[in-house]
Amino acid sequence: MAQDNVQRIKERLDIVDVIGSKVELRRAGRYFKGRCPFHQEKTPSFVVYPDNQSYHCFGCQKNGDIFSFLMETENLTFRDALEQLAQRAGITIESNRPANPERDERRQRLIDLNERAAAYFSSVLWNSSAGQPARELVERRGVDRKTAEIFALGFAPDSWDALKTHLQQQLNVSEDQLVDAGLCSKADSGRVYDRFRNRLMFPIRDRKGRTIGFGARALGGEMPKYLNSPQTALFDKSATLYALDRAFEEIRKTRELVVVEGYMDAIAAHQFGFSNAVASMGTALTEAQVMAIRSYVDKVYVALDSDAAGQMATIRAIDTLREGFSSADGVSVDPRGLIRSEHSLDAEIRVVLLAEGKDPDDLIRTDPALWEAALGSSLPLVEYILKTRLSDVEDSPTARAEALRTIAVPVLREVRDETVQARYIDMTAALLRLKDSSVKTVLSRASRKSKLIRDDDNWNLSRPSPGPETDLLARLLFYPLGYAHRAGTLELIDDGVFRETSNREILALLRQYEFDADRTIASLDPELAAYCESLRSLVSQRDDLSPGMANNDIIGAVEHLHRSRYEEQVHQTQRDLQFARENGDSELLRESLTRMAELVRDKSRYDPKVSPYFQDLRSTAD
Protein backbone atom coordinates (compact mmCIF):
# COMPACT_ATOMS: atom_id res chain seq x y z
CA MET A 1 0.00 0.00 0.00
CA ALA A 2 1.01 3.66 -0.24
CA GLN A 3 2.21 3.83 3.35
CA ASP A 4 4.43 0.79 2.82
CA ASN A 5 5.94 2.49 -0.23
CA VAL A 6 6.46 5.67 1.78
CA GLN A 7 8.29 3.77 4.51
CA ARG A 8 10.50 1.90 2.05
CA ILE A 9 11.47 5.16 0.35
CA LYS A 10 12.27 6.82 3.68
CA GLU A 11 14.44 3.89 4.63
CA ARG A 12 16.34 4.15 1.35
CA LEU A 13 16.71 7.96 1.08
CA ASP A 14 18.26 10.35 3.62
CA ILE A 15 16.34 13.60 4.05
CA VAL A 16 19.63 15.48 4.42
CA ASP A 17 20.67 14.35 0.93
CA VAL A 18 17.28 15.15 -0.60
CA ILE A 19 16.99 18.62 0.91
CA GLY A 20 20.73 19.25 0.60
CA SER A 21 20.42 18.99 -3.19
CA LYS A 22 18.28 22.14 -3.11
CA VAL A 23 19.29 23.96 0.09
CA GLU A 24 22.83 24.66 1.28
CA LEU A 25 23.01 22.97 4.68
CA ARG A 26 25.64 23.08 7.40
CA ARG A 27 25.92 20.79 10.38
CA ALA A 28 24.86 22.27 13.72
CA GLY A 29 25.17 19.59 16.35
CA ARG A 30 22.89 16.64 15.66
CA TYR A 31 21.03 18.42 12.88
CA PHE A 32 21.63 20.60 9.80
CA LYS A 33 20.70 24.23 9.20
CA GLY A 34 20.18 26.41 6.17
CA ARG A 35 18.16 29.30 4.78
CA CYS A 36 14.51 28.38 4.44
CA PRO A 37 13.41 27.73 0.84
CA PHE A 38 9.85 28.73 1.70
CA HIS A 39 10.43 32.35 2.78
CA GLN A 40 13.08 35.05 2.52
CA GLU A 41 15.47 35.21 5.47
CA LYS A 42 18.98 36.42 6.24
CA THR A 43 19.66 34.27 9.30
CA PRO A 44 19.20 30.52 8.74
CA SER A 45 16.25 29.14 10.70
CA PHE A 46 15.49 26.08 8.59
CA VAL A 47 16.48 22.89 10.42
CA VAL A 48 16.76 19.34 9.07
CA TYR A 49 16.65 16.53 11.64
CA PRO A 50 18.35 13.28 10.51
CA ASP A 51 17.12 11.44 13.62
CA ASN A 52 13.46 11.50 12.65
CA GLN A 53 13.93 12.42 8.97
CA SER A 54 11.99 15.68 9.22
CA TYR A 55 12.49 19.42 8.80
CA HIS A 56 11.17 22.49 10.58
CA CYS A 57 11.53 26.22 9.95
CA PHE A 58 11.44 28.32 13.11
CA GLY A 59 10.74 31.38 10.97
CA CYS A 60 7.70 30.44 8.87
CA GLN A 61 6.83 27.24 10.82
CA LYS A 62 6.89 25.02 7.73
CA ASN A 63 7.61 21.40 8.61
CA GLY A 64 7.31 17.93 7.20
CA ASP A 65 9.21 15.07 5.58
CA ILE A 66 10.91 14.44 2.23
CA PHE A 67 7.54 14.08 0.51
CA SER A 68 6.11 17.40 1.69
CA PHE A 69 9.43 19.11 0.89
CA LEU A 70 9.39 17.87 -2.70
CA MET A 71 5.69 18.63 -3.10
CA GLU A 72 6.08 22.23 -1.94
CA THR A 73 9.36 23.06 -3.69
CA GLU A 74 8.41 21.47 -7.03
CA ASN A 75 4.62 21.87 -6.89
CA LEU A 76 3.90 18.14 -7.08
CA THR A 77 0.98 16.05 -5.94
CA PHE A 78 1.60 13.35 -3.38
CA ARG A 79 1.45 10.69 -6.10
CA ASP A 80 3.96 12.56 -8.27
CA ALA A 81 6.33 12.97 -5.32
CA LEU A 82 5.93 9.28 -4.46
CA GLU A 83 6.85 8.23 -8.01
CA GLN A 84 9.76 10.66 -8.28
CA LEU A 85 11.30 9.67 -4.94
CA ALA A 86 10.72 5.98 -5.68
CA GLN A 87 12.66 6.37 -8.91
CA ARG A 88 15.45 8.17 -7.04
CA ALA A 89 15.54 5.39 -4.46
CA GLY A 90 15.52 2.67 -7.09
CA ILE A 91 12.27 1.26 -5.75
CA THR A 92 9.41 -0.19 -7.76
CA ILE A 93 6.18 1.05 -6.22
CA GLU A 94 4.15 -1.84 -4.90
CA SER A 95 0.42 -1.43 -5.20
CA ASN A 96 -2.05 -2.89 -2.76
CA ARG A 97 -4.56 -3.21 -5.57
CA PRO A 98 -5.37 -6.89 -6.11
CA ALA A 99 -3.43 -8.31 -9.01
CA ASN A 100 -5.56 -8.64 -12.12
CA PRO A 101 -3.37 -9.71 -15.02
CA GLU A 102 -6.37 -10.01 -17.35
CA ARG A 103 -7.47 -6.44 -16.68
CA ASP A 104 -3.95 -5.05 -17.00
CA GLU A 105 -3.35 -6.98 -20.20
CA ARG A 106 -6.60 -5.67 -21.66
CA ARG A 107 -5.74 -2.05 -20.85
CA GLN A 108 -2.29 -2.39 -22.35
CA ARG A 109 -3.77 -3.97 -25.49
CA LEU A 110 -6.18 -1.03 -25.85
CA ILE A 111 -3.32 1.45 -25.46
CA ASP A 112 -1.28 -0.41 -28.08
CA LEU A 113 -4.19 -0.47 -30.52
CA ASN A 114 -4.86 3.25 -30.09
CA GLU A 115 -1.16 4.04 -30.52
CA ARG A 116 -1.03 1.93 -33.69
CA ALA A 117 -4.16 3.62 -35.01
CA ALA A 118 -2.68 7.07 -34.33
CA ALA A 119 0.49 6.11 -36.23
CA TYR A 120 -1.61 4.82 -39.14
CA PHE A 121 -3.76 7.96 -39.32
CA SER A 122 -0.63 10.15 -39.20
CA SER A 123 0.97 8.20 -42.05
CA VAL A 124 -2.17 8.54 -44.18
CA LEU A 125 -2.28 12.29 -43.55
CA TRP A 126 1.30 13.02 -44.55
CA ASN A 127 2.22 10.23 -46.94
CA SER A 128 -0.80 9.52 -49.13
CA SER A 129 -2.84 11.24 -51.81
CA ALA A 130 -5.95 10.41 -49.79
CA GLY A 131 -4.68 12.72 -47.07
CA GLN A 132 -4.44 15.75 -49.37
CA PRO A 133 -7.84 17.31 -48.40
CA ALA A 134 -6.97 16.95 -44.70
CA ARG A 135 -3.50 18.46 -45.25
CA GLU A 136 -5.16 21.44 -46.96
CA LEU A 137 -7.56 21.86 -44.02
CA VAL A 138 -4.66 21.80 -41.57
CA GLU A 139 -2.86 24.42 -43.67
CA ARG A 140 -5.98 26.62 -43.95
CA ARG A 141 -6.39 26.52 -40.18
CA GLY A 142 -2.81 27.78 -39.83
CA VAL A 143 -1.36 24.71 -38.09
CA ASP A 144 2.29 24.30 -39.04
CA ARG A 145 3.80 20.88 -39.71
CA LYS A 146 5.83 20.82 -36.49
CA THR A 147 2.78 21.51 -34.31
CA ALA A 148 0.65 19.02 -36.26
CA GLU A 149 3.25 16.34 -35.63
CA ILE A 150 3.57 17.25 -31.94
CA PHE A 151 -0.17 16.69 -31.58
CA ALA A 152 0.02 13.64 -33.91
CA LEU A 153 -2.76 14.86 -36.21
CA GLY A 154 -3.87 12.27 -38.74
CA PHE A 155 -6.49 11.39 -41.33
CA ALA A 156 -8.96 8.51 -41.43
CA PRO A 157 -9.52 7.62 -45.11
CA ASP A 158 -13.00 7.45 -46.61
CA SER A 159 -13.23 3.70 -46.24
CA TRP A 160 -15.31 1.27 -44.24
CA ASP A 161 -12.44 -1.04 -43.37
CA ALA A 162 -9.06 0.61 -44.08
CA LEU A 163 -8.00 0.83 -40.42
CA LYS A 164 -9.43 -2.60 -39.55
CA THR A 165 -7.59 -4.22 -42.45
CA HIS A 166 -4.34 -2.43 -41.60
CA LEU A 167 -4.37 -3.46 -37.94
CA GLN A 168 -5.40 -7.05 -38.64
CA GLN A 169 -2.57 -7.38 -41.14
CA GLN A 170 -0.06 -6.09 -38.61
CA LEU A 171 -1.39 -7.64 -35.42
CA ASN A 172 -3.18 -10.73 -34.24
CA VAL A 173 -6.27 -8.74 -33.29
CA SER A 174 -9.92 -9.70 -33.48
CA GLU A 175 -12.82 -7.54 -34.60
CA ASP A 176 -14.21 -7.62 -31.07
CA GLN A 177 -10.94 -6.20 -29.74
CA LEU A 178 -11.10 -3.35 -32.27
CA VAL A 179 -14.66 -2.59 -31.14
CA ASP A 180 -13.49 -2.79 -27.51
CA ALA A 181 -10.83 -0.16 -28.30
CA GLY A 182 -13.43 2.17 -29.82
CA LEU A 183 -11.78 2.03 -33.25
CA CYS A 184 -14.52 0.06 -34.93
CA SER A 185 -18.29 -0.16 -34.60
CA LYS A 186 -20.60 -3.14 -34.91
CA ALA A 187 -23.86 -3.01 -36.83
CA ASP A 188 -27.01 -4.86 -35.80
CA SER A 189 -26.29 -7.28 -38.61
CA GLY A 190 -22.97 -8.15 -36.94
CA ARG A 191 -20.83 -6.37 -39.51
CA VAL A 192 -17.78 -4.59 -38.01
CA TYR A 193 -16.57 -1.43 -39.72
CA ASP A 194 -14.23 1.54 -39.10
CA ARG A 195 -15.77 4.09 -36.73
CA PHE A 196 -13.85 7.02 -38.25
CA ARG A 197 -14.06 7.71 -41.99
CA ASN A 198 -13.03 10.77 -44.02
CA ARG A 199 -12.12 12.73 -40.91
CA LEU A 200 -9.21 14.77 -39.59
CA MET A 201 -8.04 12.86 -36.52
CA PHE A 202 -7.00 14.31 -33.15
CA PRO A 203 -5.42 11.68 -30.88
CA ILE A 204 -6.50 12.23 -27.27
CA ARG A 205 -3.84 11.38 -24.71
CA ASP A 206 -3.83 10.91 -20.98
CA ARG A 207 -1.57 12.99 -18.75
CA LYS A 208 1.33 10.62 -19.38
CA GLY A 209 1.03 11.02 -23.15
CA ARG A 210 -0.56 7.66 -23.94
CA THR A 211 -3.20 7.65 -26.70
CA ILE A 212 -6.51 6.63 -25.13
CA GLY A 213 -9.02 7.83 -27.74
CA PHE A 214 -9.68 10.13 -30.68
CA GLY A 215 -11.58 13.21 -31.70
CA ALA A 216 -12.45 13.43 -35.39
CA ARG A 217 -13.60 16.34 -37.59
CA ALA A 218 -15.59 15.56 -40.71
CA LEU A 219 -14.13 16.85 -43.98
CA GLY A 220 -17.38 16.60 -45.89
CA GLY A 221 -20.95 17.19 -44.84
CA GLU A 222 -21.14 14.19 -42.55
CA MET A 223 -22.85 14.62 -39.24
CA PRO A 224 -21.91 14.97 -36.53
CA LYS A 225 -19.20 17.43 -37.51
CA TYR A 226 -17.09 16.22 -34.56
CA LEU A 227 -17.10 12.60 -33.47
CA ASN A 228 -15.27 11.17 -30.47
CA SER A 229 -14.27 7.70 -29.44
CA PRO A 230 -16.99 5.98 -27.42
CA GLN A 231 -16.44 5.37 -23.73
CA THR A 232 -14.04 2.48 -23.26
CA ALA A 233 -11.99 0.96 -20.46
CA LEU A 234 -9.40 3.65 -21.32
CA PHE A 235 -11.38 6.65 -22.51
CA ASP A 236 -13.97 8.73 -20.66
CA LYS A 237 -14.57 12.03 -22.43
CA SER A 238 -16.11 13.59 -19.34
CA ALA A 239 -12.95 12.94 -17.31
CA THR A 240 -10.37 13.91 -19.95
CA LEU A 241 -8.91 17.27 -20.97
CA TYR A 242 -7.40 17.54 -24.45
CA ALA A 243 -3.71 18.60 -24.52
CA LEU A 244 -3.24 18.11 -20.77
CA ASP A 245 -0.20 15.97 -21.56
CA ARG A 246 1.40 18.89 -23.44
CA ALA A 247 0.27 21.53 -20.94
CA PHE A 248 0.99 19.75 -17.68
CA GLU A 249 4.56 20.90 -17.07
CA GLU A 250 3.68 24.55 -17.73
CA ILE A 251 0.59 24.29 -15.54
CA ARG A 252 2.62 22.74 -12.74
CA LYS A 253 5.26 25.46 -13.05
CA THR A 254 2.99 28.52 -13.27
CA ARG A 255 -0.09 27.13 -11.49
CA GLU A 256 -2.19 28.82 -14.17
CA LEU A 257 -4.52 27.08 -16.60
CA VAL A 258 -6.49 28.25 -19.64
CA VAL A 259 -9.58 26.25 -20.57
CA VAL A 260 -10.67 26.56 -24.20
CA GLU A 261 -13.41 24.72 -26.02
CA GLY A 262 -12.07 22.95 -29.08
CA TYR A 263 -9.09 21.00 -30.35
CA MET A 264 -7.97 23.77 -32.71
CA ASP A 265 -8.20 26.38 -29.95
CA ALA A 266 -5.78 24.37 -27.79
CA ILE A 267 -3.46 23.59 -30.69
CA ALA A 268 -3.29 27.26 -31.74
CA ALA A 269 -2.48 28.31 -28.17
CA HIS A 270 0.41 25.84 -27.96
CA GLN A 271 1.71 26.72 -31.43
CA PHE A 272 2.04 30.37 -30.44
CA GLY A 273 3.67 29.69 -27.08
CA PHE A 274 0.65 29.64 -24.74
CA SER A 275 1.43 26.16 -23.50
CA ASN A 276 -0.86 26.08 -20.45
CA ALA A 277 -4.04 25.65 -22.54
CA VAL A 278 -6.31 22.60 -22.47
CA ALA A 279 -9.62 21.93 -24.20
CA SER A 280 -12.87 20.57 -22.82
CA MET A 281 -13.48 19.06 -26.27
CA GLY A 282 -16.64 20.97 -27.09
CA THR A 283 -18.67 19.85 -24.08
CA ALA A 284 -19.52 21.49 -20.81
CA LEU A 285 -16.66 21.32 -18.32
CA THR A 286 -17.29 18.45 -15.92
CA GLU A 287 -16.52 17.89 -12.25
CA ALA A 288 -14.19 15.02 -13.17
CA GLN A 289 -12.22 17.30 -15.51
CA VAL A 290 -11.90 19.92 -12.77
CA MET A 291 -10.71 17.33 -10.26
CA ALA A 292 -8.01 16.26 -12.73
CA ILE A 293 -6.33 19.67 -12.42
CA ARG A 294 -7.63 20.99 -9.09
CA SER A 295 -4.47 20.39 -7.07
CA TYR A 296 -2.16 21.90 -9.68
CA VAL A 297 -3.62 25.37 -10.24
CA ASP A 298 -4.23 28.63 -8.41
CA LYS A 299 -5.71 30.52 -11.36
CA VAL A 300 -8.06 29.31 -14.12
CA TYR A 301 -8.99 31.30 -17.23
CA VAL A 302 -12.21 30.23 -18.96
CA ALA A 303 -11.96 31.19 -22.65
CA LEU A 304 -14.78 29.55 -24.56
CA ASP A 305 -16.27 30.62 -27.88
CA SER A 306 -18.22 33.88 -28.07
CA ASP A 307 -21.29 32.48 -29.88
CA ALA A 308 -24.47 31.62 -28.02
CA ALA A 309 -23.45 28.01 -27.45
CA GLY A 310 -20.06 29.13 -26.17
CA GLN A 311 -21.65 31.59 -23.76
CA MET A 312 -23.92 28.88 -22.39
CA ALA A 313 -20.90 26.59 -22.03
CA THR A 314 -19.10 29.38 -20.16
CA ILE A 315 -21.93 29.67 -17.68
CA ARG A 316 -21.96 25.90 -17.13
CA ALA A 317 -18.16 25.86 -16.81
CA ILE A 318 -18.28 28.59 -14.19
CA ASP A 319 -20.76 26.64 -12.10
CA THR A 320 -18.62 23.51 -12.36
CA LEU A 321 -15.44 25.39 -11.44
CA ARG A 322 -17.14 27.06 -8.48
CA GLU A 323 -18.25 23.66 -7.23
CA GLY A 324 -14.92 21.97 -7.93
CA PHE A 325 -12.75 24.64 -6.31
CA SER A 326 -15.08 25.36 -3.39
CA SER A 327 -14.03 24.43 0.12
CA ALA A 328 -15.30 24.96 3.63
CA ASP A 329 -13.77 28.07 5.16
CA GLY A 330 -14.76 28.53 8.75
CA VAL A 331 -17.42 27.12 11.03
CA SER A 332 -19.33 28.72 13.86
CA VAL A 333 -21.89 27.34 16.30
CA ASP A 334 -24.80 29.32 17.68
CA PRO A 335 -26.31 28.91 21.19
CA ARG A 336 -28.81 26.37 19.86
CA GLY A 337 -26.03 24.09 18.64
CA LEU A 338 -26.62 24.88 14.99
CA ILE A 339 -23.61 25.08 12.71
CA ARG A 340 -22.89 27.53 9.89
CA SER A 341 -20.29 26.54 7.31
CA GLU A 342 -18.92 29.22 4.99
CA HIS A 343 -17.47 28.33 1.61
CA SER A 344 -14.84 30.07 -0.48
CA LEU A 345 -12.90 29.36 -3.66
CA ASP A 346 -9.45 27.78 -3.58
CA ALA A 347 -8.51 29.20 -6.99
CA GLU A 348 -8.89 32.51 -8.78
CA ILE A 349 -11.28 31.98 -11.68
CA ARG A 350 -11.36 34.54 -14.49
CA VAL A 351 -13.53 34.74 -17.60
CA VAL A 352 -11.96 35.81 -20.90
CA LEU A 353 -14.27 38.01 -22.95
CA LEU A 354 -13.93 37.59 -26.72
CA ALA A 355 -15.33 39.79 -29.46
CA GLU A 356 -18.61 38.56 -30.91
CA GLY A 357 -18.05 35.85 -33.49
CA LYS A 358 -14.49 35.20 -32.35
CA ASP A 359 -13.04 32.12 -30.74
CA PRO A 360 -9.59 31.67 -29.17
CA ASP A 361 -8.23 30.07 -32.36
CA ASP A 362 -9.21 33.15 -34.44
CA LEU A 363 -7.81 35.61 -31.95
CA ILE A 364 -4.48 33.86 -31.41
CA ARG A 365 -3.80 33.43 -35.12
CA THR A 366 -4.86 37.00 -35.94
CA ASP A 367 -2.43 38.44 -33.41
CA PRO A 368 -1.05 36.65 -30.33
CA ALA A 369 -0.82 40.04 -28.60
CA LEU A 370 -4.63 40.31 -28.79
CA TRP A 371 -4.90 37.01 -26.98
CA GLU A 372 -2.52 38.19 -24.27
CA ALA A 373 -4.59 41.37 -23.95
CA ALA A 374 -7.78 39.31 -23.65
CA LEU A 375 -6.26 37.26 -20.84
CA GLY A 376 -5.04 40.44 -19.16
CA SER A 377 -8.47 42.08 -19.31
CA SER A 378 -10.38 38.97 -18.21
CA LEU A 379 -13.02 39.48 -15.56
CA PRO A 380 -12.85 37.94 -12.09
CA LEU A 381 -15.50 35.28 -11.65
CA VAL A 382 -17.65 37.26 -9.23
CA GLU A 383 -17.64 40.36 -11.42
CA TYR A 384 -18.55 38.32 -14.50
CA ILE A 385 -21.46 36.61 -12.73
CA LEU A 386 -22.79 39.86 -11.33
CA LYS A 387 -22.55 41.74 -14.61
CA THR A 388 -23.97 39.01 -16.83
CA ARG A 389 -26.72 37.72 -14.56
CA LEU A 390 -27.90 40.95 -12.97
CA SER A 391 -27.83 43.25 -15.99
CA ASP A 392 -31.20 42.17 -17.41
CA VAL A 393 -33.19 41.51 -14.24
CA GLU A 394 -36.78 42.66 -14.55
CA ASP A 395 -37.27 46.14 -13.06
CA SER A 396 -39.59 45.22 -10.22
CA PRO A 397 -38.94 45.09 -6.47
CA THR A 398 -39.81 41.39 -6.34
CA ALA A 399 -37.51 40.41 -9.23
CA ARG A 400 -34.62 42.49 -7.92
CA ALA A 401 -34.98 41.05 -4.41
CA GLU A 402 -35.06 37.52 -5.81
CA ALA A 403 -31.94 38.16 -7.94
CA LEU A 404 -30.13 39.57 -4.93
CA ARG A 405 -30.99 36.53 -2.82
CA THR A 406 -30.45 33.76 -5.38
CA ILE A 407 -27.73 35.17 -7.68
CA ALA A 408 -25.67 37.84 -5.94
CA VAL A 409 -25.53 36.71 -2.32
CA PRO A 410 -24.20 33.17 -2.97
CA VAL A 411 -21.20 34.51 -4.91
CA LEU A 412 -20.63 37.47 -2.58
CA ARG A 413 -20.29 35.04 0.31
CA GLU A 414 -17.45 33.28 -1.53
CA VAL A 415 -15.27 36.42 -1.40
CA ARG A 416 -12.86 36.16 1.56
CA ASP A 417 -11.39 39.67 1.41
CA GLU A 418 -13.72 42.21 3.05
CA THR A 419 -12.37 45.11 0.96
CA VAL A 420 -12.97 43.23 -2.28
CA GLN A 421 -16.37 42.11 -1.05
CA ALA A 422 -17.29 45.75 -0.33
CA ARG A 423 -16.51 46.67 -3.96
CA TYR A 424 -18.75 43.89 -5.23
CA ILE A 425 -21.51 44.95 -2.85
CA ASP A 426 -21.35 48.39 -4.46
CA MET A 427 -21.48 46.78 -7.91
CA THR A 428 -24.47 44.64 -6.94
CA ALA A 429 -26.33 47.64 -5.56
CA ALA A 430 -25.72 49.60 -8.76
CA LEU A 431 -26.80 46.75 -11.06
CA LEU A 432 -29.99 46.06 -9.09
CA ARG A 433 -30.67 49.72 -8.34
CA LEU A 434 -30.65 49.11 -4.60
CA LYS A 435 -29.00 50.81 -1.66
CA ASP A 436 -25.70 49.42 -0.42
CA SER A 437 -27.27 49.02 3.00
CA SER A 438 -30.01 46.79 1.54
CA VAL A 439 -27.46 44.48 -0.05
CA LYS A 440 -25.43 44.33 3.17
CA THR A 441 -28.53 43.51 5.20
CA VAL A 442 -29.52 40.58 2.97
CA LEU A 443 -25.94 39.35 2.83
CA SER A 444 -25.60 39.52 6.61
CA ARG A 445 -28.90 37.73 7.11
CA ALA A 446 -27.83 34.93 4.73
CA SER A 447 -24.51 34.59 6.51
CA ARG A 448 -26.29 34.06 9.83
CA LYS A 449 -28.34 31.19 8.49
CA SER A 450 -27.26 27.84 9.82
CA LYS A 451 -27.78 24.25 8.98
CA LEU A 452 -28.18 21.43 11.42
CA ILE A 453 -25.82 18.49 11.06
CA ARG A 454 -27.37 15.51 12.75
CA ASP A 455 -25.48 13.05 14.86
CA ASP A 456 -25.11 9.49 13.66
CA ASP A 457 -26.32 6.96 16.19
CA ASN A 458 -23.72 4.34 15.34
CA TRP A 459 -20.84 5.03 17.73
CA ASN A 460 -18.91 1.79 18.06
CA LEU A 461 -15.35 2.74 18.95
CA SER A 462 -12.50 2.34 21.39
CA ARG A 463 -9.08 3.87 21.69
CA PRO A 464 -6.40 2.33 19.42
CA SER A 465 -2.73 2.63 20.19
CA PRO A 466 -0.69 3.64 17.11
CA GLY A 467 1.44 6.80 17.11
CA PRO A 468 -0.34 10.02 18.09
CA GLU A 469 -0.63 11.19 14.48
CA THR A 470 -2.25 8.06 13.07
CA ASP A 471 -4.16 7.69 16.34
CA LEU A 472 -5.99 10.96 15.64
CA LEU A 473 -6.44 10.36 11.92
CA ALA A 474 -7.93 6.92 12.55
CA ARG A 475 -10.63 8.51 14.71
CA LEU A 476 -11.41 11.17 12.11
CA LEU A 477 -11.85 8.47 9.47
CA PHE A 478 -13.96 6.19 11.69
CA TYR A 479 -16.07 8.44 13.92
CA PRO A 480 -19.31 10.03 12.75
CA LEU A 481 -18.28 13.63 13.33
CA GLY A 482 -21.58 15.48 13.60
CA TYR A 483 -21.28 16.30 17.30
CA ALA A 484 -17.56 17.13 17.04
CA HIS A 485 -18.27 19.37 14.05
CA ARG A 486 -20.94 21.33 15.93
CA ALA A 487 -18.80 21.62 19.04
CA GLY A 488 -15.93 23.16 17.07
CA THR A 489 -13.56 20.33 17.98
CA LEU A 490 -12.41 19.83 14.40
CA GLU A 491 -11.16 23.42 14.30
CA LEU A 492 -8.60 22.49 16.97
CA ILE A 493 -6.68 20.36 14.47
CA ASP A 494 -3.71 22.26 13.09
CA ASP A 495 -2.67 20.82 9.72
CA GLY A 496 0.97 21.64 10.43
CA VAL A 497 1.11 19.24 13.36
CA PHE A 498 0.84 16.31 10.93
CA ARG A 499 4.35 15.32 9.88
CA GLU A 500 3.60 12.44 7.50
CA THR A 501 2.73 13.77 4.06
CA SER A 502 0.26 10.98 3.33
CA ASN A 503 -1.60 11.88 6.53
CA ARG A 504 -1.60 15.56 5.55
CA GLU A 505 -3.06 14.67 2.16
CA ILE A 506 -5.87 12.71 3.79
CA LEU A 507 -6.56 15.45 6.36
CA ALA A 508 -6.71 18.08 3.60
CA LEU A 509 -9.27 16.01 1.70
CA LEU A 510 -11.26 15.40 4.87
CA ARG A 511 -11.53 19.18 5.27
CA GLN A 512 -12.46 19.60 1.60
CA TYR A 513 -15.30 17.07 1.98
CA GLU A 514 -16.34 18.54 5.33
CA PHE A 515 -15.04 15.51 7.25
CA ASP A 516 -17.13 13.03 5.26
CA ALA A 517 -14.79 10.05 5.47
CA ASP A 518 -16.58 7.92 2.86
CA ARG A 519 -16.42 10.66 0.20
CA THR A 520 -12.81 11.31 1.13
CA ILE A 521 -11.77 7.70 0.72
CA ALA A 522 -13.71 7.38 -2.54
CA SER A 523 -11.74 10.31 -3.99
CA LEU A 524 -8.31 8.84 -3.17
CA ASP A 525 -6.21 6.64 -5.39
CA PRO A 526 -6.45 2.92 -4.47
CA GLU A 527 -3.26 2.89 -2.41
CA LEU A 528 -4.15 5.79 -0.10
CA ALA A 529 -7.73 4.52 0.10
CA ALA A 530 -6.43 1.17 1.35
CA TYR A 531 -4.22 3.01 3.86
CA CYS A 532 -7.32 4.81 5.18
CA GLU A 533 -9.14 1.51 5.56
CA SER A 534 -6.16 0.12 7.48
CA LEU A 535 -6.32 3.16 9.80
CA ARG A 536 -10.02 2.56 10.35
CA SER A 537 -9.24 -1.03 11.33
CA LEU A 538 -7.09 0.29 14.18
CA VAL A 539 -10.28 1.40 15.92
CA SER A 540 -12.04 -1.57 17.52
CA GLN A 541 -15.72 -1.56 18.38
CA ARG A 542 -17.47 -0.38 21.51
CA ASP A 543 -21.21 -0.12 22.00
CA ASP A 544 -21.18 2.30 24.92
CA LEU A 545 -19.47 5.34 23.38
CA SER A 546 -21.88 8.27 23.20
CA PRO A 547 -21.42 11.21 20.77
CA GLY A 548 -20.18 13.36 23.63
CA MET A 549 -17.70 10.74 24.75
CA ALA A 550 -16.48 10.31 21.18
CA ASN A 551 -15.98 14.07 20.93
CA ASN A 552 -13.96 14.05 24.15
CA ASP A 553 -11.91 11.19 22.75
CA ILE A 554 -11.05 13.28 19.66
CA ILE A 555 -10.11 16.22 21.89
CA GLY A 556 -7.83 13.93 23.87
CA ALA A 557 -6.17 12.67 20.66
CA VAL A 558 -5.63 16.23 19.43
CA GLU A 559 -4.10 17.29 22.74
CA HIS A 560 -1.92 14.17 22.82
CA LEU A 561 -0.55 14.92 19.34
CA HIS A 562 0.14 18.59 20.14
CA ARG A 563 1.79 17.62 23.43
CA SER A 564 4.00 15.02 21.72
CA ARG A 565 5.16 17.61 19.18
CA TYR A 566 5.90 20.08 21.99
CA GLU A 567 7.89 17.48 23.91
CA GLU A 568 9.89 16.65 20.77
CA GLN A 569 10.88 20.32 20.43
CA VAL A 570 11.87 20.48 24.11
CA HIS A 571 14.05 17.36 23.83
CA GLN A 572 15.65 18.57 20.62
CA THR A 573 16.42 21.97 22.12
CA GLN A 574 17.91 20.35 25.23
CA ARG A 575 20.21 18.30 22.99
CA ASP A 576 21.15 21.46 21.08
CA LEU A 577 22.03 23.26 24.33
CA GLN A 578 24.21 20.37 25.44
CA PHE A 579 26.03 20.23 22.09
CA ALA A 580 26.52 24.03 22.01
CA ARG A 581 28.06 24.07 25.51
CA GLU A 582 30.29 21.10 24.80
CA ASN A 583 31.56 22.55 21.51
CA GLY A 584 31.65 26.26 22.37
CA ASP A 585 29.15 27.17 19.63
CA SER A 586 27.97 30.57 20.87
CA GLU A 587 25.54 31.16 18.00
CA LEU A 588 23.81 27.82 18.52
CA LEU A 589 23.80 28.42 22.28
CA ARG A 590 22.10 31.80 21.85
CA GLU A 591 19.48 30.41 19.44
CA SER A 592 18.79 27.41 21.67
CA LEU A 593 18.37 29.50 24.82
CA THR A 594 15.93 31.79 23.00
CA ARG A 595 13.98 28.81 21.71
CA MET A 596 13.94 27.19 25.18
CA ALA A 597 12.59 30.39 26.73
CA GLU A 598 9.76 30.39 24.18
CA LEU A 599 9.02 26.74 24.90
CA VAL A 600 8.94 27.38 28.66
CA ARG A 601 6.42 30.18 28.09
CA ASP A 602 4.23 27.75 26.12
CA LYS A 603 4.48 24.93 28.66
CA SER A 604 1.20 25.63 30.43
CA ARG A 605 -0.69 25.05 27.15
CA TYR A 606 0.38 21.39 27.20
CA ASP A 607 0.04 20.63 30.89
CA PRO A 608 -2.68 18.13 31.85
CA LYS A 609 -5.91 19.78 32.97
CA VAL A 610 -6.38 20.29 36.69
CA SER A 611 -8.59 17.53 38.08
CA PRO A 612 -11.76 18.68 39.89
CA TYR A 613 -11.46 15.66 42.18
CA PHE A 614 -7.77 15.37 43.09
CA GLN A 615 -5.17 17.91 44.07
CA ASP A 616 -1.89 18.15 42.22
CA LEU A 617 1.13 20.40 42.81
CA ARG A 618 -0.49 23.25 40.84
CA SER A 619 -3.43 23.19 43.24
CA THR A 620 -1.26 23.47 46.34
CA ALA A 621 -0.53 26.89 47.71
CA ASP A 622 3.14 27.82 48.19
Secondary structure by P-SEA (a helix, b strand, c coil): caaaaaaaaaaaccaaaaaaaccccccccccccccccccccccccbbbbccccccccccccccccaaaaaaaaacccaaaaaaaaaaaacccccccccccaaaaaaaaaaaaaaaaaaaaaaaaacccccaaaaaaaaaaacccaaaaaaabbbbbcccccaaaaaaaaaccccaaaaaaaccccccccccccccccccbbbbbbccccccccbbbbbccccccccccccccccccccccccccccaaaaaaaccbbbbbccaaaaaaaaaaccccbbbcccccccaaaaaaccccccbbbbbccccaaaaaaaaaaaaaaaaaaccccbbbbccccbbbbbbbbcbbbbbbbbcccccaaaaaaacaaaaaaaaaacccaaaaaaaaaaccccccaaaaaaaaacccaaaaaacccaaaaaaaaaaaaaaacccaaaaaaaaaaaaabbbbbbbbcccccccccccaaaaaaaaaaccccaaaaaacccccccccccccaaaaaaaaaaaaaccaaaaaaaaccaaaaaaaaaaaacbbbbccccaaaaaaaaaaaaaaaaaaaaaaaaaaaaaaaaaaaaacaaaaaaaaaaaaaaaaaacccccccccccccccccccc
